[in-house]
Amino acid sequence: KEYLTLIQDKVDDDDFIASKISLNSYKNENISNFFSSLHQVKKVKTATALLGFERQAESLSSVSPEEKFNAARELVDFLPCIEVTGEGIFIDFGYEKISSWLDENPYFLERASLIKSNAKNTFLFEKLSKSESFDPGYVMIHSFSHSLMNQLAAECGYGITELLERIYYSKEKKMAGLLIYTASADSSGSLGGLVRMIKPELFENLLHNAIENSRFCSNDPICSDSKGQALNGMNLAGCHACLMVPDLACCSFPKNILLDRNLLTEDSENAKGYFLNI
């Protein structure tokens, strides 16, 4: 439902205000090759409720009742919640574009399979396998999101710990979208510095700089040639020097996994990164 709302041309609601920007407004003709649509999210409300917590264990089934806490009580029907207002940008890749790119670059399926193979020893493998987290399309969007957030923090005035990502990816529902937003409890949640970055005069340079900075890492060639790093080897070309962001900004669980910048910029006989021709 969130994705279907975000891709609309215009939404003006009490809790959500967004509008689509015409791709014809951008001078770079490749913008329409990379994305299906770009949107300003001038207002977005987020609500965070505490459902409970439990101690991390090697296997979720081994957590004893004493190590779990459930905030719900028998005599009440509510949970403690914080609601804040922010702003953001939404990027719709268009699932067809992702699918066509993968059809032309089957090598990236092998790279995603390597991440999945490395993850077999983690206690979250079963949960991750049920989602589409190991799909190369998801890994590409996640890697792009981290690269873009790092660049946004340098250019838009927000600290990267104030930015959050939300990825919409599904083969079945034909979704391939990315929402980067801020929802701080103080006044910085609505400064306007983030929402303006999707405008043509700013976004083209932002995109170019984000991709150029992801081509290289101070740990190369070790990082770019990695066959598995970070938690259980669930990153390939993605380390603290290039793609990783503060845990608060990352949407994956565990944080900072399923990253590979080679999917963005690799240039070889059997693999062309999604943003190779930026």
Solvent accessible surface area in square Angstrom, and as a share of the most:
residue,aa,sasa,rsa
1,K,208,0.88
2,E,84,0.38
3,Y,17,0.06
4,L,115,0.57
5,T,45,0.26
6,L,8,0.04
7,I,58,0.30
8,Q,91,0.40
9,D,95,0.49
10,K,148,0.63
11,V,26,0.15
12,D,107,0.56
13,D,79,0.41
14,D,120,0.62
15,D,65,0.34
16,F,28,0.12
17,I,57,0.29
18,A,4,0.03
19,S,28,0.18
20,K,87,0.37
21,I,24,0.12
22,S,58,0.37
23,L,41,0.20
24,N,146,0.75
25,S,59,0.38
26,Y,13,0.05
27,K,185,0.78
28,N,45,0.23
29,E,149,0.67
30,N,45,0.23
31,I,1,0.00
32,S,51,0.33
33,N,94,0.48
34,F,12,0.05
35,F,0,0.00
36,S,48,0.31
37,S,6,0.04
38,L,0,0.00
39,H,1,0.00
40,Q,18,0.08
41,V,0,0.00
42,K,112,0.47
43,K,60,0.25
44,V,16,0.09
45,K,77,0.33
46,T,33,0.19
47,A,70,0.54
48,T,94,0.55
49,A,45,0.35
50,L,90,0.45
51,L,125,0.62
52,G,27,0.26
53,F,134,0.56
54,E,76,0.34
55,R,162,0.59
56,Q,145,0.64
57,A,26,0.20
58,E,152,0.68
59,S,49,0.31
60,L,87,0.43
61,S,107,0.69
62,S,75,0.48
63,V,14,0.08
64,S,40,0.26
65,P,110,0.69
66,E,151,0.68
67,E,64,0.29
68,K,104,0.44
69,F,87,0.36
70,N,107,0.55
71,A,5,0.04
72,A,61,0.48
73,R,153,0.56
74,E,176,0.79
75,L,172,0.86
76,V,55,0.32
77,D,142,0.74
78,F,133,0.56
79,L,58,0.29
80,P,73,0.46
81,C,73,0.44
82,I,116,0.59
83,E,111,0.50
84,V,27,0.15
85,T,48,0.28
86,G,1,0.01
87,E,5,0.02
88,G,0,0.00
89,I,0,0.00
90,F,0,0.00
91,I,1,0.00
92,D,11,0.06
93,F,0,0.00
94,G,8,0.08
95,Y,23,0.09
96,E,114,0.51
97,K,63,0.26
98,I,0,0.00
99,S,37,0.24
100,S,60,0.39
101,W,22,0.08
102,L,20,0.10
103,D,112,0.58
104,E,136,0.61
105,N,7,0.03
106,P,80,0.50
107,Y,50,0.19
108,F,0,0.00
109,L,87,0.43
110,E,113,0.51
111,R,19,0.07
112,A,8,0.06
113,S,68,0.44
114,L,57,0.28
115,I,2,0.01
116,K,83,0.35
117,S,60,0.38
118,N,37,0.19
119,A,0,0.00
120,K,129,0.55
121,N,136,0.70
122,T,12,0.07
123,F,54,0.23
124,L,4,0.02
125,F,47,0.20
126,E,117,0.52
127,K,126,0.54
128,L,17,0.08
129,S,44,0.29
130,K,159,0.67
131,S,57,0.37
132,E,53,0.24
133,S,13,0.08
134,F,17,0.07
135,D,16,0.08
136,P,6,0.04
137,G,0,0.00
138,Y,29,0.11
139,V,1,0.01
140,M,0,0.00
141,I,0,0.00
142,H,0,0.00
143,S,0,0.00
144,F,0,0.00
145,S,0,0.00
146,H,0,0.00
147,S,8,0.05
148,L,0,0.00
149,M,0,0.00
150,N,52,0.27
151,Q,20,0.09
152,L,0,0.00
153,A,31,0.24
154,A,81,0.63
155,E,65,0.29
156,C,12,0.07
157,G,72,0.70
158,Y,4,0.01
159,G,37,0.35
160,I,31,0.16
161,T,76,0.44
162,E,52,0.23
163,L,0,0.00
164,L,57,0.29
165,E,9,0.04
166,R,110,0.40
167,I,25,0.12
168,Y,19,0.07
169,Y,22,0.08
170,S,14,0.09
171,K,100,0.43
172,E,150,0.67
173,K,143,0.61
174,K,115,0.49
175,M,36,0.16
176,A,0,0.00
177,G,0,0.00
178,L,0,0.00
179,L,9,0.05
180,I,1,0.00
181,Y,25,0.10
182,T,0,0.00
183,A,20,0.15
184,S,21,0.13
185,A,95,0.74
186,D,96,0.50
187,S,93,0.60
188,S,18,0.11
189,G,2,0.02
190,S,81,0.52
191,L,119,0.59
192,G,24,0.23
193,G,11,0.11
194,L,0,0.00
195,V,18,0.10
196,R,105,0.38
197,M,4,0.02
198,I,0,0.00
199,K,80,0.34
200,P,31,0.20
201,E,119,0.53
202,L,51,0.25
203,F,0,0.00
204,E,36,0.16
205,N,95,0.49
206,L,0,0.00
207,L,1,0.00
208,H,88,0.39
209,N,53,0.27
210,A,0,0.00
211,I,0,0.00
212,E,59,0.27
213,N,95,0.49
214,S,4,0.03
215,R,60,0.22
216,F,148,0.62
217,C,13,0.08
218,S,101,0.65
219,N,71,0.36
220,D,49,0.25
221,P,93,0.58
222,I,141,0.72
223,C,2,0.01
224,S,29,0.18
225,D,95,0.49
226,S,18,0.12
227,K,138,0.58
228,G,34,0.33
229,Q,44,0.20
230,A,46,0.36
231,L,84,0.42
232,N,60,0.31
233,G,12,0.12
234,M,0,0.00
235,N,0,0.00
236,L,0,0.00
237,A,0,0.00
238,G,0,0.00
239,C,11,0.07
240,H,159,0.71
241,A,54,0.42
242,C,22,0.13
243,L,2,0.01
244,M,28,0.12
245,V,9,0.05
246,P,50,0.31
247,D,82,0.42
248,L,133,0.66
249,A,0,0.00
250,C,5,0.03
251,C,52,0.31
252,S,6,0.04
253,F,122,0.51
254,P,24,0.15
255,K,77,0.33
256,N,13,0.07
257,I,1,0.00
258,L,2,0.01
259,L,0,0.00
260,D,0,0.00
261,R,5,0.02
262,N,20,0.10
263,L,3,0.01
264,L,0,0.00
265,T,17,0.10
266,E,36,0.16
267,D,94,0.49
268,S,40,0.26
269,E,181,0.81
270,N,86,0.44
271,A,0,0.00
272,K,92,0.39
273,G,5,0.04
274,Y,19,0.07
275,F,0,0.00
276,L,34,0.17
277,N,113,0.58
278,I,33,0.17
